[in-house]
């Protein structure tokens, strides 16, 4: 009788510990509940969005937060700064946009939104060999445009900083 008592206690303890370990070791897979849209894929419980989409479920088109008119200040080399404006429009969704400065120095640049910059072009002959960076600070909403043009040894730097109106 004593032997049976020890066997039953041991078997019950083993089943109890095994069940507890099995139950606590299972983790909920968030990817089963998460619906990644627009071609996004779930990995490590987060949606990895394709270029041009963002958001927790890749539900937002990246271009949408940049489109609009911006007012600010432009500066070309050592010339005095002047009031200026720029416009960003969608060319094709989800991420191709056109940036246009609407001043005496008109710039029209078409590019694709990248994770941290709208456009970054390095020494592209289509743009006169200029290095161009256009970015928006997500915290302040300020748009920053910088173009460095190298022509016959001279460097012309154009900057524009503005906020959306």
Order of alpha helices (4+ residues) and beta strands (2+ residues): alpha-alpha-beta-beta-beta-beta-beta-beta-beta-beta-beta-beta-beta-beta
